[in-house]
Amino acid sequence: MRATPDMPDHDQISTGEEAAHDRAAVASQVLSPDTGAAAGPPATPAASAAQPHSHGAGAESKPASHLHPEGSFDLADHPVPNGREEVWRFTPLKRLRGLTDSSAAATGKVVVDIDAAPDVRVETVGRDDQRLGSVYSPGDRVSAQAWTSFTSATVLTVPAEARPQTPTVVTVRGEVGDGASYGHTFVDVEPYAEAVLILDHVGSATFADNVEVRVGDGAKVTLVSVQDWADDAVHAGHQALRVGRDAHVKHVVVTFGGDLVRLQTQVEYAGPGGEVEALGLYFADSDQHLEHRLFVDHNAPHTKSNVEYKGALQGKGAHTVWVGDVLIRKVAEGIQTYEHNRNLMLTDGCRADSVPNLEIETGEIEGAGHASATGRFDDEQLFYLQARGIPVDEARRLVVHGFFADLVRHVGVPELRDRLMRHVEDELERSAGLAPASSGATVAGSTREVGA
């Protein structure tokens, strides 16, 4: 595979015609002079090329992985992290303000406002509601603390075969950020329903929450989680999705605000034929820490997943982390999966960590692969634009627009499209006049392409 300019290339595994196809697909992602961007997963090799390997998880058991330990609702089952654990090694624990060691006083305040589509039922329920915890059990200390500490939960139900014409918007507004606050949301999309739901996080808070999403057979749902917090906010969130037979889910994560945001997404399948498209967009400024972790558990045959995350960084101390893990169990024959992360370094002094993982327990699959690329501005792109009389700041703006534009189009929610691009504009305004990243910029990620 040929890497994009200034994006180092390592550990390639490709052969013959498949390798040529992969190189062409990746090359198409390099921004053209008219600032357009092509996206989408490169073709994956045939199942006959796959080589099964085991990471110690049985076909029907929970994955025996240090990345994804078996969940528990008991806080005592989750040791206080010290930062040396694999799942915490990128996270500045002190900046979580006591969410990891139970020292945070629950004196914060978060208000939930819901603008529901006409067909969507909204309930506020107590901890004893039997639906809560039916999709997800906490996998780490913060998630378990959130489970232990919430007092009431929001339940959204989209009735079977309903097709609301407008999105349902849940606004989580932090009003007091000095102490911790906790939340729980359960979304039930019943069979053959179609819906768009938006979780919008704003204001100041130290907030930990769990979101469970149960998608019925044949349903189609778009779930968008926007982290547009104030600059001082801390958010540690966990979102778990169970996808029914022949259901389709588009899960979108957009992160701009907050001092520290750590969002984990977990996907599993309740039957064959389910499809998940996971899209992410993030933009980190000086001293911001934005961390996104995904786990796709292909635990049913003939399921599909496609993960595409893009991020930009600028300013000293800006740090992004993307960790993607796909587990293909022994029973998951005939599946297709691809995960891809790209990061654009706009200035010196920032760091991007990108870690794709692929765990395969069966070779009887349609295709599987992953890739990540981290690099600075392409000098040739900037030169091309400047040679046509475009000032350097405007040239950088156009390149970043091209980098994000295709992904924003794929979000497919008109109500959000303009807002997302305005956010990108606002972020670029902050960097006006700053020198672009030099050839010696720190690149913690790498370009990596593996096909199975």
C-alpha positions in Angstrom: 0.0 0.0 0.0 1.2 3.5 -0.8 0.9 5.9 2.0 -0.4 9.4 1.5 2.3 12.1 1.4 4.1 12.5 4.8 2.2 9.6 6.3 4.7 6.9 7.2 4.0 3.3 6.0 4.7 0.2 8.0 3.8 -3.5 8.2 2.0 -4.0 4.9 0.4 -7.4 4.1 -0.9 -7.6 0.5 -0.5 -9.7 -2.5 -1.1 -9.6 -6.3 -4.3 -8.1 -7.6 -5.7 -7.3 -4.2 -2.6 -5.3 -3.3 -3.0 -3.2 -6.5 -6.6 -2.6 -5.8 -5.8 -1.5 -2.2 -3.2 0.9 -3.4 -5.6 2.4 -5.9 -8.3 2.8 -3.2 -6.0 4.4 -0.7 -4.4 6.7 -3.4 -7.9 7.9 -4.2 -8.2 9.3 -0.6 -5.4 11.8 -1.2 -7.1 15.2 -1.5 -7.3 16.5 -5.1 -6.4 20.1 -6.0 -10.0 21.0 -5.9 -10.1 20.0 -2.2 -12.5 17.1 -2.6 -12.0 14.0 -0.5 -12.8 10.5 -1.4 -13.7 8.0 1.4 -14.8 4.5 1.9 -13.1 1.2 2.7 -10.7 -0.3 0.3 -11.7 -3.6 -1.1 -10.8 -6.5 1.3 -9.2 -9.7 0.2 -11.3 -12.9 -0.2 -11.9 -15.2 2.6 -9.5 -17.7 1.2 -6.6 -15.4 2.0 -7.6 -15.2 5.7 -5.4 -16.9 8.2 -7.3 -17.7 11.5 -5.6 -16.9 14.8 -6.8 -16.9 18.3 -6.5 -14.4 21.1 -7.7 -16.8 23.8 -11.5 -16.1 23.6 -13.8 -19.0 23.0 -16.5 -18.8 20.4 -19.4 -18.5 22.8 -17.6 -16.9 25.7 -16.9 -13.2 26.4 -13.6 -12.1 24.9 -10.7 -13.0 27.2 -8.9 -9.9 26.2 -7.1 -7.3 28.3 -8.7 -4.7 26.0 -12.2 -5.9 26.9 -12.5 -7.7 30.2 -15.8 -9.3 31.1 -18.3 -6.7 32.4 -19.6 -6.5 36.0 -22.1 -4.2 37.7 -20.2 -4.5 41.0 -17.8 -1.6 41.5 -15.5 -3.7 43.6 -14.8 -6.0 40.6 -13.1 -3.1 38.8 -9.7 -2.1 40.3 -8.8 1.6 40.4 -6.6 2.1 37.3 -3.0 3.4 37.7 -2.3 4.2 34.1 -0.2 1.2 33.4 -3.1 -0.9 32.1 -3.4 -1.2 28.3 -6.9 0.3 28.3 -5.8 3.4 30.4 -2.2 4.0 29.2 -3.2 6.9 26.9 -5.5 8.6 29.4 -4.3 11.3 31.8 -6.1 9.9 34.9 -5.6 13.0 37.1 -7.6 15.1 34.6 -10.7 12.8 35.1 -11.2 14.6 38.5 -11.8 11.5 40.6 -14.1 9.6 38.3 -11.7 6.6 38.4 -11.2 6.3 42.1 -14.6 7.3 43.5 -13.2 10.4 45.1 -15.4 12.8 43.0 -18.2 14.2 45.1 -21.6 13.9 43.3 -22.3 17.6 43.6 -22.5 18.4 39.9 -25.6 19.1 38.0 -26.7 17.9 34.5 -30.1 18.7 33.1 -31.6 16.5 30.3 -34.0 18.1 27.8 -35.8 16.0 25.2 -37.4 17.1 22.0 -39.0 13.9 20.9 -40.5 13.1 17.5 -44.3 12.5 17.7 -44.1 8.7 17.6 -41.3 8.3 20.2 -42.2 7.5 23.8 -40.2 9.1 26.6 -40.0 7.8 30.1 -38.0 8.6 33.3 -37.5 5.4 35.2 -35.9 4.3 38.4 -32.9 2.0 38.8 -35.2 -1.0 39.2 -36.5 -0.9 35.6 -35.7 -4.3 34.1 -34.6 -2.9 30.8 -31.6 -1.2 32.3 -28.5 -3.3 32.1 -30.0 -5.7 29.6 -27.7 -4.6 26.8 -24.5 -3.7 28.6 -22.6 -4.4 31.8 -19.8 -2.0 32.8 -16.4 -2.9 31.5 -14.3 -0.5 33.5 -14.2 1.4 36.8 -15.7 4.6 35.5 -18.6 2.9 33.8 -19.3 0.9 36.9 -19.2 4.1 39.0 -21.7 5.7 36.6 -24.0 2.6 37.0 -23.7 2.6 40.8 -24.3 6.4 41.0 -27.2 7.3 38.7 -30.6 7.9 40.4 -33.0 7.9 37.4 -32.7 7.0 33.7 -34.1 8.2 30.5 -35.8 5.6 28.3 -36.7 6.3 24.6 -38.8 3.9 22.7 -39.5 3.9 19.0 -42.5 1.7 18.5 -42.5 -1.2 16.0 -42.8 -0.1 12.4 -42.9 3.6 13.3 -41.1 6.0 11.0 -40.8 9.4 12.7 -40.2 12.2 10.2 -38.0 14.3 12.5 -35.1 13.5 14.7 -35.4 13.0 18.5 -32.9 15.3 20.2 -31.7 14.6 23.7 -29.8 17.6 25.1 -27.5 16.8 28.1 -26.6 20.2 29.6 -24.0 20.6 32.3 -24.8 23.4 34.7 -22.5 22.8 37.6 -19.1 21.3 36.8 -17.3 21.5 40.1 -18.6 18.1 41.2 -19.4 14.8 39.4 -22.7 13.9 37.8 -23.9 10.6 36.4 -26.4 9.5 33.8 -28.0 6.5 32.1 -30.0 6.4 28.9 -31.8 3.4 27.3 -32.9 3.5 23.7 -35.3 0.8 22.4 -35.8 0.8 18.6 -38.4 -1.9 18.1 -38.6 -4.2 15.1 -38.9 -2.6 11.6 -38.9 0.9 13.0 -36.8 3.7 11.5 -35.5 6.7 13.5 -32.8 9.4 13.9 -31.7 10.2 17.5 -29.2 12.9 18.5 -27.5 13.0 21.9 -26.2 16.6 22.3 -23.8 17.3 25.2 -23.2 20.9 26.1 -22.2 23.1 29.0 -19.8 22.5 31.9 -19.7 19.2 33.7 -17.7 16.4 35.1 -19.9 13.7 33.7 -19.9 9.9 33.4 -22.7 8.0 31.8 -23.8 4.7 30.1 -26.0 4.6 27.0 -27.7 1.3 26.0 -29.2 0.9 22.5 -31.3 -2.1 21.6 -32.1 -2.3 17.9 -34.9 -4.7 16.9 -34.9 -7.0 13.9 -35.1 -5.2 10.6 -35.0 -1.7 12.2 -33.0 1.1 10.8 -31.5 3.8 13.1 -29.1 6.7 13.0 -27.6 7.6 16.4 -25.5 10.7 16.6 -23.5 11.6 19.8 -22.2 15.2 19.8 -19.7 16.3 22.4 -19.9 20.1 22.2 -18.9 20.7 25.8 -17.5 23.9 27.3 -13.7 24.1 27.4 -13.6 23.0 31.1 -15.8 19.9 30.8 -14.8 16.3 31.5 -16.8 13.4 30.0 -16.3 9.7 30.2 -19.0 8.0 28.3 -19.9 4.4 27.3 -22.3 3.6 24.5 -23.4 0.0 23.8 -25.4 -1.2 20.9 -27.1 -4.6 20.3 -28.1 -4.9 16.6 -30.9 -7.2 15.7 -31.3 -9.6 12.7 -31.1 -7.7 9.4 -31.1 -4.4 11.2 -29.0 -1.4 10.1 -27.3 1.1 12.5 -25.4 4.3 11.6 -23.5 5.4 14.7 -21.9 8.8 14.5 -19.6 10.5 17.1 -18.7 14.1 16.8 -16.3 15.6 19.4 -15.2 19.2 19.5 -15.5 20.5 23.1 -14.3 19.6 26.5 -11.0 19.5 28.4 -11.0 15.7 28.3 -13.5 13.5 26.5 -13.1 9.7 26.6 -15.9 7.9 24.7 -16.2 4.1 24.4 -18.5 2.4 21.9 -19.3 -1.3 21.9 -21.3 -3.2 19.3 -22.6 -6.7 19.3 -25.2 -8.5 17.2 -28.4 -10.3 18.2 -28.7 -12.2 14.9 -27.4 -12.7 11.4 -27.6 -9.9 8.8 -27.0 -6.9 11.0 -25.0 -4.0 9.6 -23.2 -1.2 11.5 -21.6 1.9 10.1 -19.6 3.8 12.7 -18.4 7.3 11.7 -16.4 9.7 13.8 -15.2 13.3 13.5 -13.1 15.1 16.1 -11.0 18.3 16.3 -8.5 18.9 19.2 -7.1 22.2 20.3 -4.3 23.1 22.6 -4.2 20.9 25.7 -7.4 19.1 24.8 -7.5 15.3 25.2 -10.0 13.5 23.0 -10.1 9.7 23.2 -12.3 7.4 21.2 -12.4 3.6 21.7 -14.5 1.1 19.7 -15.1 -2.6 20.1 -17.1 -4.4 17.4 -17.9 -8.0 18.4 -18.9 -10.0 15.4 -20.7 -12.7 17.4 -23.2 -13.7 14.7 -22.7 -14.9 11.1 -23.2 -12.8 8.0 -22.9 -9.5 9.8 -21.1 -6.3 8.6 -19.3 -3.4 10.1 -17.5 -0.4 8.6 -15.7 2.1 10.9 -14.4 5.5 9.6 -13.0 8.1 12.0 -11.2 11.3 11.0 -9.6 13.9 13.3 -7.6 17.1 13.1 -5.3 18.5 15.8 -3.7 21.9 16.4 -1.9 23.7 19.2 0.6 22.7 21.8 -0.6 19.8 23.9 -3.5 18.7 21.7 -3.8 14.9 22.0 -6.1 12.5 20.3 -6.4 8.8 20.8 -8.3 6.3 18.6 -8.3 2.6 19.5 -10.4 0.3 17.3 -10.9 -3.4 17.9 -12.8 -5.9 15.9 -13.3 -9.4 17.2 -14.5 -12.0 14.7 -15.7 -15.0 16.7 -15.5 -18.6 15.5 -19.3 -18.6 14.8 -19.1 -15.4 12.7 -18.7 -17.0 9.3 -19.4 -14.8 6.2 -18.9 -11.5 7.9 -17.4 -8.3 6.4 -15.5 -5.7 8.4 -13.2 -2.7 7.9 -11.9 0.0 10.2 -10.0 3.1 9.2 -8.7 6.1 11.2 -7.0 9.2 9.7 -5.5 12.1 11.6 -4.3 15.5 10.2 -1.7 17.4 12.2 -2.2 21.1 11.6 0.6 22.5 13.8 3.6 21.4 15.8 3.2 20.3 19.4 0.3 17.9 19.1 0.1 14.2 19.3 -2.2 11.5 17.7 -2.2 7.9 18.9 -4.0 5.5 16.5 -4.2 1.8 17.3 -6.3 -0.5 15.0 -6.8 -4.1 16.2 -8.2 -7.1 14.4 -8.9 -10.4 16.2 -9.8 -13.3 14.0 -11.0 -16.7 15.2 -12.3 -18.1 11.9 -11.0 -17.9 8.3 -14.5 -18.4 6.8 -15.1 -14.7 6.3 -15.9 -12.4 3.3 -13.3 -9.8 4.2 -11.6 -8.0 7.0 -9.1 -5.2 7.3 -7.9 -2.1 9.0 -5.8 0.9 8.5 -4.6 4.1 10.2 -2.8 7.1 8.9 -1.4 10.2 10.8 0.4 13.0 9.1 0.8 16.7 8.5 -0.4 19.0 5.7 0.7 17.9 2.2 3.1 20.6 1.1 2.1 20.0 -2.6 -1.6 20.7 -1.8 -0.8 24.0 -0.1 1.7 25.0 -2.8 -0.9 24.3 -5.5 -3.5 26.5 -3.8 -1.0 29.3 -3.0 0.3 29.3 -6.5 -3.2 30.3 -7.6 -3.2 33.3 -5.3 -4.9 31.8 -2.3 -3.4 33.0 1.0 -1.9 30.3 3.3 -4.6 30.4 6.0 -7.4 30.1 3.3 -5.5 27.3 1.7 -5.3 25.4 5.0 -9.0 26.0 5.5 -9.8 24.5 2.1 -7.6 21.4 2.7 -9.3 20.8 6.1 -12.7 21.2 4.6 -11.9 18.6 2.0 -10.5 16.3 4.7 -13.8 16.3 6.6 -16.4 17.1 3.9 -17.1 13.6 2.6 -17.5 12.2 6.1 -19.9 15.0 7.1 -22.0 14.1 4.0 -22.1 10.5 5.1 -23.6 11.5 8.4 -26.9 11.9 6.5 -28.6 14.2 9.1 -29.3 17.6 7.4 -30.0 19.3 10.7 -26.4 18.6 11.7 -24.5 19.1 8.5 -24.2 22.9 8.6 -23.5 22.9 12.3 -20.5 20.5 12.0 -18.9 22.5 9.2 -19.4 25.7 11.2 -17.6 24.1 14.1 -14.7 23.2 11.7 -14.6 26.9 10.6 -14.5 28.0 14.2 -11.7 25.7 15.1 -9.7 26.9 12.1 -10.2 30.5 13.1 -8.3 29.8 16.3 -5.3 28.6 14.3 -5.2 31.6 12.0 -1.6 32.9 11.8 -0.1 29.8 13.4 2.7 28.0 11.5 1.7 24.7 9.9 3.2 21.5 11.2 6.8 21.1 10.1 8.3 18.0 8.6 9.6 17.2 12.1 6.2 17.1 13.7 5.5 14.4 16.2 3.6 11.6 14.5 2.6 9.0 17.1 0.3 7.0 14.7 1.3 5.3 11.6 -0.1 4.1 8.3 -1.0 0.5 8.6 -3.0 -1.7 6.2 -3.9 -5.3 6.9 -6.3 -7.4 4.9 -7.7 -10.8 5.7 
